[in-house]
Amino acid sequence: MARTGAPSRAPRRRLATLVTLVTGTLVAIAALLPGAGTASAQDSSDATVPTGQSVPFPELGRPADLQFVSDSAPVTVTLPVPDGLQARRLTGSLTTPMDFRQGWLEVRSDSRVVQRVEIPAANEGGIPLSVPLDGLPVTDRSVNLTITSHYIPIDNRCYDRSQFAPLTLRDAAVDYAGAERQPASPAEFLPPILRKLTIYVADPSSAAEQNAALTLSTAVVNHYGNQPTRVEVAQLPAGAGVPPVAPALFERSIAVGGASDAGIGLEPTPAGAPVLRITGNESALSSQVDLFVANLDGYAAASRAIAAPEVKVPEVAQDVVTLEQLKIGSLTASGLNRIAVPIEVNQTQLGRPIRDLSAHLFGTYVPLPPSRSGILTVSLGGTQLASAPLDSTGRFDVRADVPNNLLSRFMTLTVALDITGDFQCGTSDASSLTVDPRSTVSSHLASPPLPGGFASLPQTLLPTVDVGLGDNGLGDLRRANQLLVQMQHSSYLPLQPRVRPLTEAATDTLPAILVAADGNLPQSVRPPLASADPALLALQGVAGTTPYGTLQVIEQGNRTVVLATSNGEPGDLDALLGWLDADPSQFPRLTGDVLIGPRDAQPFAIGVKVTDVAAQADSEEDSGIGTGAIVAIVAGTAVLAVIVVGATVWLRRRRS
């Protein structure tokens, strides 16, 4: 789980995202999930999905590209199969490396060989792949595949190919057929794939319904892990208990409020598809929502394909946690010359901003023969943090301290063996490396956070965050929801929003999100933009009268405040939030502490109270000018002015 300290005048850095190829198992509540755990063959019906569906891997919560790094090492892929649908084909394009003369890909389901694909070497243009999935057993609404690559090296030589490009399945997708079956009970309400959830409120001015909508939103997004689930908030028609519009494929609707009797249940709609209604008066509604969130797995159609976070609350801000507690997954690797085990450290999983990060790592490796030697290293990115020689014991015990200027939201510590010496084909066995899951990661609470600004989100808002709403009713509720969804997609743990009046949230002690779309801010709020360099803003086209929407991160005492506002027109803030929604990868890449969206212009980020921007919204390649360049221009202009004045004075003196 991933997202370094704020660099000085650096160009934009791209954030490395955590990808995992092996999905976790969703543990369902047996009483609520009839049929879970049973296997059946897929229906071979020729019915088609109304909209025709080829679902790309990112919509399933998987990376778009599937890499086969090691020869003969199986890669497990779990594909969701929603009720009423059949997974027909796994498709994509294979790009092959250049260091082998022949190879093949073997796809299995359980013990059955589904397909064997011959793969020629050095095909960067891509080889179309289409794996039939018809008739494969479906267990817990999912199909499990094991894909193994095999290589025959050029001239049959043996070598360590870990430094070569891997075989890659690009643009992977699953073709589905059939018609999605709508839920028949609350236990089946949430499908294995959820593209969009619409939450309807009866009274958008009700604090209870506002709290309910935002709590449901973050909980559902958290439940679906890496799936890019969208959540929208809307108002029920006057006097209606259910929405009039049927959800589309892989979409669901929840109606909140509208009745005093407390309860959770399915209700039909005029359009035919059922909606989940959660009702109750002010106090009862909160209890019903808490009940739904606490038992969220019980309202989801069980599927092993949903890689939901296993931990719902932070490790109580512990200073020391084990790798086992962090649920990192496999801590073993094997190879010949270089063997690496990645250890992902995620500030949002620790539930707080951290400093003084240190890892105590111990484990085992296969001792090397006398003809070979090696070293064990621990590194973060390109920085080596610790090392130890290998010996005959086959054990290691090292400590690695991470400098605070290298901290980021997501980090990957790499424990690696680098082996040299005589290597004989057929006689030198591969070695292996295992990091003990009892190894620990220690840290302390960072105040102010490291790094600061946007890079401190959302870990500085965990677990409970006040949400201060202005006087724009449904509009501000929607804006708060957009922000929370953006941040929840970057967080391992669920955010727990608590709606407050804007003036109270602005002065309280908890971290806060303040939504003041019309620019009317409480006097206690001191936005960083107010002290930004006017020359820097002018070079980006923002002058005193320029209309804009803005997001700003404020360090206020021992808490972080996120401000969403404009300089007078709520529509400008909406345009900025819409720009972020259009590309979900943009928010996690933001640095600095101010994001500005001028009307009819490209948004850009700057650093005012934190170190200069390392990444900005506008592509430097497209615009031809980045924040670093702008700062250089401002500074250069000032220097040039000094030089011109000095030269003029010098010439006058010479002439006199």
N, C-alpha and C positions, 0 to 999 in steps of 0.2 A: 504494500500500500504506500503510495509514493507522493509527492508533489514537490541555495545554500545561502547562506547568509546573503544579505543584500549587497551586491557588488557595486563598486564605484564606477559610474559612467560606462557601464558594460552594455553591450548589445543584448538583444533578447535571447533568453535561454528557453529551450523547450523542456517542458516538464515530462519526466519519464513516468509512465503509468504502470501501475501494477497489473500484470496479467497473470492469469493462472489457467492452466489447461485442464486441471482435474477439479470437478465441482464437488461441493459438499452434499451431504444428505440432509434433506429437510425432514425433521422428526415431527410427525403429525399427531394430533390428538385422536386416538383410535375411535373414541365414541362418536366423534363428529365426522370421521372420514371413512365412510363405507367403501369397501373395495380397495383401500390403500394397501400396498404391499403385494397385490396379486399380479400375476403376469398373464398377458393375453396376446394373441396375434392381432396385428392391425387389420382393421376392416378394409377390404379391397374394393369397397364401393367406388363407383366412378363419379359420384357427386363432386361438384367443384365448389371451392370457396367463392362466395359471391363476388369478391373483388379480385380474385386470383392472387395467390400469395407465394412469393419467394421471399423468405424472411432472412435478411443478412445476419451474420453472427453478432454484430454489435447490438442488434435488437434483442438478442437472446442473452445479453450480458457477457458475450465472449469477445476477444479481440478479433478484428477482421481477418488477420493472417494467423495461420496455424503453422508453427515451425517444428521441424523434426531435427533436433540438434545432434542427436547421437544415433549411430548406426545400430539397428536392431533393438532400440529402446522404445517400448510401446508408449503411445500417447492415448489417453482415455478421453473420449468426448461424450458428453451426455446431452442428448437433444430432447427438448420438451415436446410432448404430444398432447395438446389441449383436447378436451372432450369434444367428440364429433369430428375431429380432423385426423387425417392420416399423414404421417411423414413419408413422402414419396422418394425424395432424392436429396443427397448431399452434393452440392455443386461447388465449383471453384476453379482456379487456374493454378497449376503446379509450375513453379520456377525451380530449376535444378542447378546445383553447383557444377563447377568445372573440373573438380579433382577426382572424378571417377568415370569409368568407361561404360558402366551398365548398372542399372538398379531397378528395383521394383517396390511397390507399395502394397501392403497387404492389409485389408480391412476385415475385421472380425466382429461378430456380435455373439457374445457368449463363446461357445466353442465352434461356431459356424463361420466358415470363410465366406464373406459376402462378395468380395471382389479382390482380384489381384491385378495391379496396373503396372505395366512395363514403363519405365521412365528413362529416356535417353539423357545423356549428360549435356551440360552447358546449353540449356534452353531457357534463356532469360525472357523470351517472348511469352512463355506460358503454354502449358499443355492443358486443354480442357479436361476437367475431372467431373464425372457424374456417377455417384455411387447409389445404386438402387436400395431403397429402404423398405419396400413393400414386403409385408409378411413377417417382419422382424418382431420379436416379442416386445411388448410394451409393459414395463414394470413401473408402478407409481407414476403413471403419465409421462414416461420418458423412454427413449431408446438409447441403449448404451453401445458405443462403438469403441473398439481398440484398433488403432492404426499404427502400423510398424513399417519403418523404412529400412531398406537393405541396400548396401552399396558394394560394388566390386571395383576396387581402386584401379587406376591406370597401371598397367604392367604388373598387376597383382601385388604391388608393394603395400607394406603395412606401415602405418604412421598415425599420428594423433591428428585427427581432422577437426579438432575443436576450434582451431583458428580460421577455418574456412567457412564460407557462407553455407547455411543449412538449406536443406530442401524445404520449400515453403509452399503451403496451400494458401493462395491469396484470394481475397474477395469471397470467402466461404459463405454459403447460404444454404438454407433448407427449403425445399419445395413442399408445400402442403396441399392436400386436396380434401374435399369434404365440406361440410357446413358446421361452423362452430355451434355447439349446443349450449344454450343459455342455462345458467344455474337453476337447479330445481329446489335447492335448500341453501340456507346460509353457509353450510359447510363447504359448498362448492362455489361460493360467490367470486372469489379472486382466482383468476386463471393462471396457468403456468407462465403465460406471456401477457404482460399488461403494458400496452402502449400508452394508454391514457385513462386517467380517473377524473371524473367530474364530480365535485362536491357541491351540492345544492344547499343553500341556507334559506330558511323561511324568512328570517329577519336579519339582514346584514348589520343592523345597528346593535344587535344583542351581543353582549360580551360573551355570554355562554356559547352562543352559536359560532362566534368568531374563534373562540378557543377550541371548540370542537373541530371546526374545519381545518385549522392549522395543525392541530395535534394529529388528526387523521392523515393529513398530507405528508408530514415528515415520517410518520410511522410506516405508511405504505411504501414510500420511496425507499426507506431503509430496508424494508422486508425484501424488496426486489433486487437488492445488491447493485450489481453493475448494469442492470437493464436501464435504458434511458427513459424510464417511465415519466410521462408528463402529468401534471396535476393542475386542473383549473378549478376556479371557484365561481359559481354562478348563483343567481337568485331564483327561487321557485316562483312561478306565476302566482299572483295574488289569489288566495283561497285554495290553492292546489297543494296536495300533499306529496305528489310525485311529479317528476318532470315530464313534459309531453314528447320529448325527443328520444328515440331509441339509440343506444350506443352502437358504434360501428364495431368491426372485427377487433378483438383483443382490447375492447374498451368496457368500462363499467361506470356506474353512477351510484352515488350515495346521497340520500336526502337527509338533512339534519334539521331537527326541530319540527315545528308545525303541529305538535300535539303535546298535551300535558302528561299523558300516560307514558311511563317509562317502558322502553322495550327496544329490541333489535330483531328485525325480521324482513323477509322479502315481500314486496308488493308488486303486482303487475302494473304496467303503465299503459296508457292509450296506444302507444306504439308497439306494445307486445312484449318487449324485453323487461324483465323484472328489475327493480331498483332495491337496494338495501336501505331500509329506513331505520334511523336511530332517533328515538324521540324521548321526550322528558322535559320537565320544567327546568328552571335555571340550575338547580342543584342536581337533580336526577340526570339531566343530560350529560353533565360532566362525568358522573359515575358510569353511565352507559358507554361513553366513549372510552373511558379508562378500561372497562371490561373488554371492549372490542380489541383495543390495542394490546392488552395483556394476553389475550388469547388469539392473536392475529393468525397464527398458524392454523387454528381451528376453523377459520373462515376462508382458508385458501385451499384450492384443490391440490392435494399433496403431489408434489413432483420433485424427484431428485435433481431435476435440471435447474431449480432455483437455488443459487448459491447465496443464501441469506446469511448475514453475519451471525455468528454463533453466540456473541455476547451482546446483550442489550443495554447494559449499564457499564460505565467505566470501571477500571480496576481500582475504584475508590481512591483515585489519585495516589496510588502506591509509588513510593520512590524506587522500589525494586520489584520487578516481575520476571517470571521465567519465560523462556521461549514457548514452553508448553501452554502457559496461560495466554500467550499472544496468538495461539492457534495458527502458527506459521505454516504448518504442513511438513512436507518432506524435508529432512535435514541431512540427506545422504546423496552423494554423487560418486560416480566412478569415471575412470578415464586412464589415459596413458601418460601424457606429459603435463597437462594442466587439468586440474579437477577443482571445480568451484561450487560452493554452496551459498546461495543468496539468502540473507536474513533481512526481512523487511521490517522496518521500524516506522510506525505510523503515529504521529502525534494525536490524530483524531481517535485512534484506538486506545491510547493511553488516557484520553479524556481531558487533556490540559496542554497548554504550551509548556515546553520543557527547555532546560539548560543543563550544561554539564553532563551530557549523555556519555555513558560508559558501558562497555559490554565485557562481561567475564565469560569467556567462551572456552569450553573444554570438550573433549571427545576423543575419537580414535581414528586411526588410518592404518592401512596395510603396510607394515614395515618394508622398506626397499631392500633389494639384494645389494651386495657390496659394490657391484659395478654401477650402481645408480645412487644419486644423492638428490636432495631437494630442500625446499624451504616452505614453511607455512606462513602465509600473510593474511592480514585483515585489512581491508581497504574500504573507503567510501568514495565512490566515483574513481577519479584518478589519483586520490591521495592515500598513500599507505599509512595506516595507523599503528600497526604492530607486526612483528614477525618473530619466528622461532625456527631453529634448525630441526630437521627430522632426525630421529634416532631409531634404535632397535626396539624401543618399548612400544611403539605404535600408539602413543598417547600424546596429547597436547593440552596445554592449559595456559591461555594468554589473556591479557587484559588490553582493551583498546579504548582509548579516550577520543571522543569526537570534539574537535575545536568548535566553539560556539558559532564562529563565523561560517561553518559548513552545515549548520542545521537547516532543515527545510521541513515542510509539512510531511512529506513522505521521503524516506531514506532507505537505501539498500546497502547493508554491510555485506561484503563478500569475503567469506573465508575460503582460501584457495591453497592448493598444493601446486607448486611449480617444480617439476622433476626434470633432471638432466642426467646425462651419462649414457652408457652403452645400452642400446635397445636392439634386441634380436627378435626378428619376426618368428612367431610360433613358439618362442621360449620365454618371452617377457610377458608376464601377465599384467592385466590392467590393475591399477590400484583403486582404492576407494577411500572416501572421507565421510565421516559421520560426526555431526555436531550434536552433543548431548542436549536433549530438550530441557534438562534442568539448568542449562546455562542461563545467565541472567542479564537483564538490561536494567541499568539504574539511571535515574535522572532526578532533577529537582524542578519545582515549579518556577517558571520564568515570568518575571514581572519587571519591566515590560516584556512582551513576548519576543522570541527569537525564531525566525525573523519577524519583523513587524509589518503593519499595513495589511494589504489583502492576503499576503502569504501567511498571516496568523489566523486566517479563517478556514474552517469554522472552529478550530480547536479552542480558541479563546471564548467561544460562546457555549461550550458544553458544561454541564448537561442542560441546565435551565436558562433560557434567554427570555428577557422581557421584550415584548413587541408593543411599541407605542404607536398608536394609530391616530392620525389627524381627524379632520372633519369631513373627509371625502367618502365615508361610508363604505359601500361595496368596492369602490375604486381602490381605497387604501388597503382593504382586506386582500384584494387580488394582488396588489403590489407586494405586500408582505409575504404572501404565499409564493410569488415568483422568486423572491430572494431566498426564502427558506428552502425551496426545492433545489435551487442552484447550489446552495451550501450543503444540503443533505446528500446530494450526489457525490460530494467530495469527502463525506464523513463516514467512518466505520460505525460510529455510534449514533443513535437517533437524537436529534435536537428536540428539546422539550419546550415549546413556546408557551408563553404566558402573556395574554393580552392585557395591556394596561393603558390608561389614558396617557397621551403623549407627554404631558408635563410631568407626570409621576415617573414614567419610564426614563425620562431625561435626567432625573435627579436621584434615582435609586442606586443601590449598590451592586445589583446583578448586571451582567453584560446585557446589552440591549440592541435591538434593531428599531430605529426611529424612522417612521414614514411620514414625511411632511411634503406631499406632492406639490403643494402650492407655494412652498418656500417660507411659510410662516413657522419659524423655529422658536422654541422656548429660549429665553435669554441665557439660560445656563449652558447652552450648546455653543461650543467654539469650533466651527468647522476649519479644518486645515486649509481649505481653499482660500479662506479670507486672508491668509498670509503668504499665498503663492506669489512668485515673481511675475509681475504684470508683463514684462518683456517676453518671458517664456510662453505665457498664455497667448500673447499677441501673435507670436510666430506660428501658433497653431490655429489662428483665426478667431480667438476668443477675446473680445474687448469688453468694455464696461456694459454695453447695451446688447451683447450677443445673447440670445435665449439659449438655454441649455438645461439638460437634466444631469444629475451627478450622483455618484455613490462615493462616500468618504468613510474612512476608518479613523476613529478617534480613540486615543489612549487617554482615559479619564480616570485619574487615580489608579486604582488597582483593577480596573475593568476596561473592556473594549466595547465601543459603541460603533455600530454601523448606521450611517445616515443616508437615507434615500430622499432626495429633494430636487427642487428645480429653482430657478430664479424667477418664478412667477406662474409658469404654465405647466399644469400636471401632465399634459400630453408630451412634453419634452422628456420627462422622467419615464413615461410609458415607452417612448421610442428607444430609450437607452436600455430599459429592461427587455424590450423585444429584441434588440440587437444581441443581448446576452443569450436569450432563449433560442435564437436562431442557430447558434453553434455552442452546444453545452461544453465544449472543450475550452472556451474562452475564459470563463470565470476562474477555473483552477490555475490558469497561466498568469493571471493578473499579479503585478507587484506594484510597489509604490503605495500610496494611501489615498489617492484621488483619481477617480475615473470620471471623465467629462464627456458628455455627448452633445456637442453643439447641434442646433437645429439644422437639418439637411447637410450634415457633414459627418465624417467618420469619427467615432469616439476615440479618445486617447487617454493614457494613464500617465501620471506624474508622481514623483515623490516630493512631498513638502516637509512633513515632520519625520519621515523615515529616509534612509539612504536612497539615492537616486534609483530610478526605475531600471529593472533588469529585463523586463519584458513589457511590451505595450500592445494595446489593442490593434493599432493600425500596423500593417505589415510594412517594415522598412523597405522591403524589396518593392512593394507596390507604390508606396508614397514617395520613395526616394529620399526621405528624411525621417530620422527617428529622434527620440528624445535626447539621446546622447549627442547627436549631431546638432540639435537645436541649442543645447547647453553650450556646445563648442562655438556655435555661431554667436550666441549672446556674449560669451566671454571674448571671442575673437573680435567682435565689433568694438567692445570696450577697449581692448588692447590696441586695435587699429586707431581708434580715436586718440589715444594717448600718444601713439607714434606720430600721427599727423600733426597734432598740436606741438609736440616736441620738435619735429622737423621744421615746422614753420618758424618757431622761435629761434632755432639755431641759424636758419637762413637769414632771418632779419638781422641777427647780431653780426653775421659775417658781412652783410651788405653795409651795415653801419660802420 
